[in-house]
Amino acid sequence: MKFGKSPLLPGKGWDSVQACLLHIVGYKNLIVNVEKLCREPSDSDHLQHEDMLLKVSV
C-alpha cells in the first residue's frame, strides 16, 4: 500500500505515519486470525492446529 505525498507531513514524517498505519493494520489482521484460530475446537490429531496454538500461547 502506497500513499501519496502529504503537504502537512513533508519528507520522512509521512513515511513514519505510513509505517505506523501499516503496523496497525497488520496487528489488526493478526488479532483476527488468532481469534479465529482460538474459536476452532482443539483436535489432538490435527498437528498443525496444535502447533499454531502453542505458538500463540507463548
Summary of the structure (lengths in Angstrom):
residues: 58
radius of gyration: 18.1
end to end distance: 30.6
largest distance: 56.1
contacts: 105
relative contact order: 0.09
helix: 67%
strand: 0%
